[in-house]
Amino acid sequence: MSHDAPSAQITRYGSNAGQPLTRRDGLLKVTGGATYAADNNPEGLLYAVTAVSTIARGRVTSLNVAAAKAHPGVVEVLTPENRPPLAHDPNDKMPPFGFRIEVLQDNTVRYANQPIALVVAETLEAATEGAALLNPQFEAEAPRTDFLNGVRFQPPAVGIGSPPKVEHGDVEAGLAAAARVMEAEYETPAQYHNAMEPHAVVAEWKGDRLTLDMPNQALAMSCASYAAYFGIPAENVVIRSPFLGGGFGSKAILNGPQMLAIIAARMLKRPVKLALSRAQMYGPVGHRGNTWQKLRIGVDERGHLTALHHRAISATSTFDEFLEPSANASTHLYASPALRAEHEGLRLDVGTPGPMRAPGEASGSAALEVAMDEAAEAVRIDPLEFRLRNYAETEPGTGRPYSSKALRECYAEGARRFGWASRPLAPRQMRDDNGFLVGWGMGTALFPCPHFPAEARATLRADGTALVETAGADMGQGAWTALAQIAAEALGLDPDRVEFHSGVSTLPDGGVAGGSAHTASAGLALHNAGRDAIETLAAFATSEPESPLFGAGNIGVVARNGRLHRRDDESRSESYVEILKRAGQSEVIGSGRSARDPELAQAYAMYSHGAVFAEVKVDPDLGQVRVTRLVGAFAAGRIINPRLVESQYFGGMIWGASFALHEKAVVDRRTGRVMNGDLAEYHVPVNADIPSLEAILVPEVDPYVNPLGVKGVGEIGITGTVGAVANAVWHATGFRVRKFPIRIENLIA
């Protein structure tokens, strides 16, 4: 039996979902029992190291392959001259959202850190030394590194297939009718994912069957892509990815270094391991591209928007396209009779950007939320009051109702807990006991609720336990725990009675772990699989005259604590163990699928909402900024595990503070190389940078987003925080900084 719609016959109680359970994988991780990709060492293992370009534009003129192969531990060196052909042209994008990958197609260099050869050896040390012995020589051209020398173009799409321009109403007329027009330009830098676990792969071929140990956010989709590149059936590819040390979007995309290791394993008929160094992650595995944004906001005499125009130029590579859809952040949030969001592209000599936690929304809301504060300042209205005056009761432009929206409650509760009511309107009005300037700022948080197709399987066993399975991914967000809770609820079992399997592509397709959609997508599939198993079990019981549930088919039963109860008389019940024993069954297997109702998706605007309030302290002499408090209030539908959700909100808010004050890839304009490609110089917050965090889980019921009522929480925390911190800096200092990250030199007159 397989079903996609809720059952009218069986009731389940929410005793498992909603509980703040600790992580199932926590003990394995803190004791070293969790096996990450690079921890796998099959027999006969070889080690691969990429040699990379030290220029950003030009070509490789020579490689000393003979010197590298003369090293006693080196087995082979792959170059454009001997790289075996692939069944699919790597210059062509792989659907649904694959990128062009660099796998030694030719000697052209398109960005710094591009793989230009692969050295395979018996040991990692030998491979590293062999790569150094290649001593590459280059013919370099002047790199295009920024908005001054990049090539602008009009893209056919931005993000993952979004239109480059969206417009509702007459923007120019709205601006002309405004009492005040705020106009400003904003810049966000290139940022890199920097997951704790670098990209890695252990590839092993047995005939035409390929097994990959690798961190991966999209198992089934990646299997199909690898199969296409190597000309084998998708079922011949197995990806094992039980643990990921962070992904943030970058590990859903195929990349050149991993592909080269797979090629080498096939070529040499031995398993090959490759793990990128921290520095090598700055180039071939995606990043958040830098943006230039301009906003024009028209406001009438009562503080209501008359028009909102958001324009963005987003950087991408010279050979492929992924553009931050930054301007789209302005199309879903504030009520305005006229809206326009438009994008241009800028080609630079960099690796292709890709999805990075809250792609588009993070960079776009950073500009939007500062612009909204500037507009509020222009009409001398409190920033929170200004946002409330422009609160959208329906989706701007389309007029669609929201599937749910508790943003007013987020504003109210966040402001109350933060103490916003005592905030002075003018800047530079507050100091602490040490004489530091104190500032308070806020920003609105918004993130859409996508949904990916997913599948799952649930097996009820004769001993009253269950096994539930889906090929999902846990990047540290707690998917193992939250998904198991959903399945346990559907099965009417305590979570401790449910064994959860995930992270292997041979299991039912768990969809993509991205876009803050994994819990809803894989969770609904697990819910449906559990319900399917219970319905089969109920059919056994209600058709058996000896069962106390006999004849309850039309009345229905309740699944709770490993027993089925008659709905009309709960004293009449029977355990799963008893039902299966009488039926002579060792197990019952249920299957489930997950997909969004297309009619509801068209009828309703589906988003998570929130409000973030920030306090900063600024040294008036040195301009040094410290975030001293962050309070975020978020509404994201039904909460499966409050502990995990709070953790996700914390992570997003910390990243938002990092975006505002720390993160930036510094590029040498002469060479195009990233100069701070390590965690010493690429600054991210440490504990001392984030002394106080509070995340408020605002209750919200969403009957339309999916049958579980679950929305995403992984990315929304960034979207309000960047602007909140920047606005707090202005409130402390009176300096309006429109270029991120905010630096000391921006705050010293």
N, C-alpha and C positions, 0 to 999 in steps of 0.2 A: 504494500500500500504506500502511496506517496501523495501528499497533499500540499497545497500552497495557501489555502484559505483557512481561517480559524474554524475550529469545530464547534458546533452548537451542542454537541452531546457530552463533552467531557470538560469538567471544570478543574483548574489547577490553582493552587494557592501560592502566592509570592513569598514563600518562606525562605528561599535560598537567594534569589536575586534581591539586591538591595542591601545585602549584608557586607560590612567592611572586612571581608576575609583577607588574611595575609596571602602573599604570593605563593602559589604552588611551586614555582621554580626558585624561590628565594634561597632555600637551604642548599640546593645544588650550586647556586652561584657563589654563595659566601664560603662554601667549603671546597670549591674548585672542582666539583663534580660535573658541572655543565661543560659539554664538549662543543666548542666553536669550530668553525670550518678548518682553521689552520692547526687545530689540535689533532687532526686525523693523519695517520701515518701508515698507509697500506704498504704491504711488502713490495720491495723493489722501487721505492719512491725516489723520484728525481726532484730537484729543486730548480725553479726558474726565477730569473731576475730580469726585469726590463731595463735596457739601456734607453735613456730618454734624451730628447733634444734640449740643448742649452740655449737655443735661439727660439724665437717665436714665429719667424717668417723666413723662408728661404728653402734650401735643400741640403741634403746630406751629400757631400762630395766623396767621402771615403770612410770605410770602417776597416780596422785591422783585424779581420776575421781570423787570419792565420795565427796571430799572436794569441787571441782568445782561445782558439782550439788547441793551441800548443800547451795550454795549462793542463796539468795532469788530471784534474778533476772534471774538466769540461767535456760534455758529451756531444752537444750540438749548439750551433748558433743559427737562429732564424733571422733572415733578412728579407728584403723584397725580392732578392734573387732566387731564394730557395723555398719561400713560404708556399706550402701546397695550396692548390685552388680550393675555393669553397663553392658549395652548390647554390648559394644565394649571394649576389653581389653585395659586398659590405657598403658600397656607396649608395645603395638603395635602402630607404627606411623600412624597418620591419614593423608591420601593423601589429596591434592597434596604436601604440605610441612608442615604438622603437625609434632609435636615433641612428644616424650614420656612424659607424664605428671605425676606428683607426687600427687596422691589422696589417700593416706593412704593405699597403697597396702599391706604394711607389716611394721615391726618395724625397718627396715634397714634405716640408715642415710647415705645419699650419698653426702650431701653438707651442709654447714652452712646456716641457714635460711630456710631450707626445712620445709614445713608444717608437723607437727607430730600429730596435733589434731585440731579440729575446735570447738570453743565454741560459742553457739548461746544463745542470751539472749534478754530480753525485752528492754534493753538499751545498748548503746555502753559502758558505764562505767561498767555495770555488766558483759558484755562479756569480757572486758579487765581484770577485776579483776578475773573472772573465769579462764581465761587463765593463769594468774599468780599463781592461787591456784593449778594448775595441778602439779607444782613442778617436772618437768620431771627429771628422772635419766638416765644416759647413761653409756654404756660400750664403751669407746672411743678407737679408733686405731689411729696410727700416720697418719696424713693427708698427701696426696700428693698435694703439693701446687705450684710447679714451675718446671722449666726445669731440676732441679737437681734430683728430685725424681719422676717425672711423668713417665707414661708408654707410650712409643712411638709405633706408629702403622702406617700401610699403609692404608689410607682411600680409599673406593671405589669411593668417589666423594667429592668435596669441594663446599662450598656455597650451592646454590640451584641446585644440579645436574650437576655441571661442572666437567669435567675430572680432575683427580689429576695431570696429566702431559700433557704438550703440548710441542711439539718440531718441529722445522723447520730448516733444514740445519744441518751442522756438526759443533757443538759448539766447540768441542775440537780442531778441525783443525783451526777454526776461531781464537781461543785464541792463538794457537801456531803461527799463522801468524801475530799476532798483534805486533806493535812496542812498545806499552805499555799495560799492563794489570792492571786494578784497581780491587782490591779485598777487600771487607770489610763486616762486620757483623753488623746487626742492630736489635734493640729490641723495640717492642711496648708493652705497658702494657694493662692489663684488664681495660676496661672502661664501665661505666654504663649509660643507657639512661637518667635517671633523668628528665623525662618530668615533667612539672609543675603540671599536674594532675596525681596523682598516679593511678595505676590500681584499678578499682572498678567495682562493679556489683550490681544491684538490680534485683533479680530473683523472678518471680511470676508464679506459676502454676495454671491453671484452667483446671482440668481434665488432659488430655494428651497434653495440649497446654501450651507453655512456652513463656513468654515475658521477655526479658532481656533489661534493661537499662545499657549500658556499653560503654566505649570508644572502638571503633573497626574500623580497617582499611580495613576489608575485609568482608562485611556484608553477602553476599550470601554464600561465602565459609564457613564462621563460622557457619551459620545456618545449613548447611549440616553436619558439623562436630558434633555440639552439638546434632543434631537429631540422628546421628549414635550412639553416646555414650549412649543416653537414649532410643533408640529403638522406635523412633516415626518418622513420615514423616517430611521431611524438611520443608514443608509448615506449620507445626504446631509450628515452632519456629519463633518468631519475635524479631529482634534486633533493638532497637532504639538508635541511636548514632548521634544526630544532631551536637553536639559539642565535640571536643577532645582537651584537653589541652596539645597537643604534643603527638607524637607517635613514630616517628623515626624508625619504623619497629617493635617495641616490641608489639604493639597493633594489629598486624595482626596475632599473634600466640596465640592459646589457652594455658592457664596456669592452674596449679593446684589449687591455691587459689580460683579463680573464679569458677572453676568446683565444688569445695567443697561447695561453697555457693549455687550453683544450686541444688546440691544433698540434702543439708539441707532443702531448700525450698520445694522440692518434698516430703521429708521424713516427714516434720512437717506440710505440707499443709498450710503454711503461707508465705508471701513474706519475703525474707531475703536480707539484704544489707551487703556487705563487701567492705571495702576500706583499701588497704594496707597502712601501715605507710611508711614513707620515708625509714627507715632502712630495712623494709621487702622487698623493691624492689631490694635489693642486693642479688639475688639468684634465685628465682623461675620464673622470668619474662624475662630472657634473658639479654645478655650484649655483648660487643665486646671482644672476647677472645684475650689473649695476644699472641704475635708472636715473633719468632726469624727468621731473614731473612739473607741470604747471597747472595751478588751479585758479579759476576765476569763480567767485561766489558773489551773487547778488542778494542783497538783503533789503527788505522794505522797512518802513519806519517802526513797525511793530516787532521787528526781529524775526520775520519769517523769510525763508529763502524764496527768491524769485527765479533764480537759475543757478545751476551748478555745472561747470565745465571742467573736466579733468583730462588733461593731455599727458601722455607718457611716451618717452623714447626709451626702449629697453635694449640692452646689449645682447648680442648672440655671437656665434662664431662665423667665420667666413664661409664655412662649408655645410652648415646645417642651421636649423632654426628651432630655438625654444625661447620665447620672449615672455618675460614676466607680464601677466595681464593686470598691471598695477592699477590702471585707470578704472577697471571694472569695480574696484572697491567702492566707488562713489555711486554706483547705480542701484544699490539694494537697501540703503540705510536711511537716508534722510528725505523727508517729504519736500519735493520741489516740483513746481509745474513744468519745469524744463530741465532736462538732463542731457549731457553729452559726455561720452567717454571715448577717447580715440587713442590709437597706438601707432607708433612708428618703430621700425627696427634699426639697429646700429650694428654693423658688422665689424668685429674686432678680431685680432689674431689671438684668440683664446680658445680653450676647449669649450665645447658646447655646454651652455648652462642646462639645467634640468629642474625638475620639481624639488624644492627644498622647503621644509616645514612651513605651511601656509604660503604656497607660491602665488605671487600676485597680491594676495590679501595683506601679507606682512608689509611689503614695500609700499603698496598703495594706501593702506590705512595709516601708515606712518606719516605720509604727506597729508592725507585727508584730515586726520584728527588734529594736526597742527594748524591746518588751514581753517578748520571750524573754530578753533580757539582764536585765531587771528580775526575771523569775522565777528565772533562774540566780543572781542576787545574793541573792534571798530565801532560797534553800536553800544558799548558799555553795558553788556549784559553778562551775568555770571555764566561761565561755560556750561554748567549743568542745566541751568534754566534755558539757555539758548538751544541746547540739544532737545530739551523737552518741548520747546515751542515748535521744533521742526521734527517732532516724532512722527514716524510714518505708521499709520494705522493699516495701510495696505502696501504692497510692494510698490515702490516708486516706479513710475512709467507704465508698468503693466496693469496695476490696479488689482492684482491677484491677492486674495486674502492669505495671511500667513497661516501655515499649518498649526502653529502656536507661536506666541511671542510674549514672554514675560520680561521684556527689557525695562519697562517702567519699574517693575519690582527690583530688578538688578540695580538700577539707578538709586532707588530709594534705600535699599538695604546696604549697598556699598557706601553710599554717602553717609548714612547714619553710623555705620561701624567706623568709618574713617574720621568722622567729625567735620565733614565738609562745610556744614552750616556756619562755622566760625572763620571760614577763609575770607580774608580781605580781597576786594576786587583788584586793587592796584598791585603792581609788583614791588619787590624790595621792602615789604612792610613787616616781615617776620625775621627774627634772629633767635638763635638758641643761647644758652648760658655761656657758650664759648665764643660768641660773636659771629658764628657762621650764619650766613644767609639761609633762610628756610623757604622752600617753595612747595606749593601743592598744585598738582595738575591731574587731569583726568582724560580718559579716552574711551570711546565706545568700541566694543569687541563684536565682531560678526564673522561667522564662517558658514558656508553652505553645507548641506547634508546630502552628499552623493550616496549612491547605493550601487554595489557591484554584484553581479550574479554569483551565487555560491551554492555549494552542495555539502551535505553532511550525512553521516550514518550513525545510528544509535542501536546498540545491542543490549537488550535486557537478558541477563544470565539467570540460570536456574538457582543460583545462590542468593538472588536478590540484589546483586550488584549490576553495574552497567558499564559498558565501554562506549564512548562517543568519539567520533573521528571526523576531522576535517583538515585539509592541507592549508592551514593558515600560518601566520607568522607572528612570533612574539619578539618585538624589537626592544623589549624592556617596558612596554606599556602595560603589561599584565594580562595579555590575551589568554594565556593558559588558564588563568584564574577566572576572569570574567566570563569567558565562553563556557567554561565548565559549570559555572553557576547558572547560566541560562539553560544549559542542557539538563542540569539536575532539577531545576524548577519544572521543566516540561515533563520530566520523567517522574516527578513526585518523589524524589529521593534526596537524602542528605548529600551534599557535595562530597563528603568523605567516602560515599559509596559509589562514586562515579570516577572511573578511570578515563583520562583525557589523552588522546593521541593527536598530534599535530606536527607540522613542520617537515613532512615528507610528501613528495609529489604523487606518490602512489595512492594516497588517501583521496577521498572525494575533494574536488576543487573548492578550496576555501575562499577563492576570490583574491582580490588585491588588498594587501594591508597598506592602505594609503588613503589620503583624502579624508581622514577622520571617519572612515566608513566601515572599518573592519568589524567592530563589535556588532553593528547593526546588520551587516551583510552576512558574515559567517554565523553570527548569533541567531538570526532568524532561520537560517538553514538548520542549525542544531535544534532549535525549538521545534521546527516542523518534523525533523527526524524523530525526536523524542515523542512527540504527539502521535506520530505514525506508529511507533512501537507500542504505545499505550493503547491505541485503538485496536490494534491486532490482539493485544492481551485481553482487552475488554470483550472482544468478540468471542474469544475462547470461553470466558467466564459466564457471560450473559446467555450463552447458548447451551450451557451444561446444567442439566436439572439438579445435580448434586451441589451446585454452587449457591451460596446465599445471594449471589448477584443474578441468578437466573431470572430472565424476563425483564431485566432493567434496560434493555436496549433503547426503548422509546423514552425512558425516563432519564437516562444518562447516569454516569458514574463520576466520582471525584477521585483523582489520583493524589495520594498524600502519604508520606512516610513509608513508602514501599508497600502500600495497600490500595486497593480499589474499594470505594465506599459507594453504596447507592445514594444518589442525590436526594431521594425523598425519605430515606431512612439510613442515616450514616452509621447506625449501630450494626447494620448488615454489611459486612466487609469481608475481604479475603486478601491475603498477602500475595505478592507476585510469585513467591516461591511455591505456594500452594496451587496457584492457577497453572503455572508451567508444569508442575509435577503431574497434576490431573490430566493435562493435555498431552503428556508424554513428550514435551518439548524441552530441549536443553537450552534453548535461547529463542528470543524473538528479535528480528532485525527490522528496524524502521529506517526509511530514507527521507530526506527532505531537501527541498530547493528553496532558494531565496531570490526574489526579484521584486523590483518596485512596481507597483500598480501604475501603468502609464497614464491612466485617466487622472489619478490623484496627483501625479507629478506635474501634469499640465494645469490642474485646477488650483494648486496651492504653491505658494512660495515657502521653501523649507530651509530654515537656518537655525543655528544656535546663536544666542545673543549673550552679551555681557557688558559690564562696565568695570574699568580698572581705575583706581585712584592711587596716585604716587606722591610720596614726599621725598624731596632731595634736600641735602645740605651742601652749600658751596662755600669754600674758603674765599672770602672777599679779596684777599691779597694774591693768592696763588691760582684761583680759578678752578681748583680741584673739586670734582663733583662726587658725591656719594649718595646712592639711593638708600634711604634709611627706612622706608616703609612702602610696601605694596599691598593693596587690598583689592581683590578682584571678586566680583559677584557675577555668577554665570548661570544661565538657564539653558539646559541641554536635554530636555525631555526626561524620560525615566532613567534613573541612575542605577546601574547594576551593582557597582561596588564603590561606595563613597571614598574608601581609602585610596583606591587606584585613581579615581577621578580627581581627587584633590592633588595627587601626585602629578597627574598630567597638567592640571592647571598651574601648579608650581613650576613645572618644567617650561611651559609656554611663557609664563611671566618672567622667569629668569632669562629666557632667550630674548624676550622683548627688551629687557634692560640691557642685555648684551648688544642687541641691535642698536639701541639708542646711544650707548656710551663706549662700546669696546670694539666691536668686530669691523674689520676692514682688511681686505687683501691689498697690500701695497705692491704696486707694479713698477719696476724699473722701466721708464719710457724708452731707454736706449736699447734694451734687450727684449723687453716684453716678459721678463721673468718675474714671478711672484717672489718678493724679497723676504716675506715673513711666513714661509711655508713650514711652520712648526708651532707647537703649542707654547713655546717660550715667547714668540714675537707676534703670533696671531692671537690677539687678546680675547679671552672669554672670562666671564666672572668666576671668581672663587668664593668660598663661603663668606669671607670678610666683605665682599661686595654686596651681599644680599642678606642683611641682618634680620629683616622681619618680613615674613610673607603670611598673608591670610587669604584663603580661598573660600568663598561662600557659595554653597550649592543651593541655588534658588529653586524651589519646587516648580515643576512645570509638567503638564499632561499634554501630550501631542497625539491625538487620535488618528492622524493622517500620515505621518512621516513613514511609518512602517507598523506592522501589527504589534511589535514590541514597544513602540513609543520611544525608541532609543535614538538619540542624536550623537554626533561626534564631539569629543572634547580635546583631542590631541593637539589641535592647531589654533584654536580660538584664543588661547591665552596670550599669544604673541600680538594679536591684531589690535588690542586696545592699549597694550602696555607701552609700545614704542612712543606713541603720541603722548600718553600720560606722563612719561618721564621727561620728554622734551618740553611739554607745557609746564611741568613743575620747574624745570631749569629757568624758563622765562619768568615765571612767577617769583623765583628767588632772586634773579639777577637783573631782570629787565632786558636781557639780551635774547632776541628771537633768532635762534639758530635753525637754519633750513637745510643744513648739510649734515648727513650722518656719517660716522658717529660724531657726537658732540665732543669737541676737544677743548683742552685748557685754553688754547690760543683764541678760541671763539668767544671767550668770556672775560678777556682782559682788555680793557679799553686802551 
